[in-house]
Amino acid sequence: MVARLPRAVVDAPTADAQRYVDALTLALTEGRILGGEGQLLARLAGSAGIGADQVEALHRRCLGHLRATALEDAILTTGQLRQLKTVASGLGLPDFFDDLRPTSPQDLMAARLR
């Protein structure tokens, strides 16, 4: 899903914020943020003067784009949902995708009947 995100994931207000988002997007290509990547992101945010509230807002916007990308498909699998939740948890927003459910056979039948 991350690979299908637009190149500019968010309209970052500054070049420093965009660098942070670019590094975040790159880190998420593995589906999770590993220790060194988390440290790099923290250093980028700190050196750019991006505060905790701004980081959270950037994370929410990136996760919002991931949500939109995931929902473009007719089917959301359990594995995809697990990956989304892993990413959200790694970004400190573990409840971000709690409203999503995997596509059920009933959902598919209902979609076909429309």
Summary of the structure (lengths in Angstrom):
residues: 114
radius of gyration: 15.5
end to end distance: 26.7
largest distance: 54.1
contacts: 299
relative contact order: 0.14
helix: 64%
strand: 0%
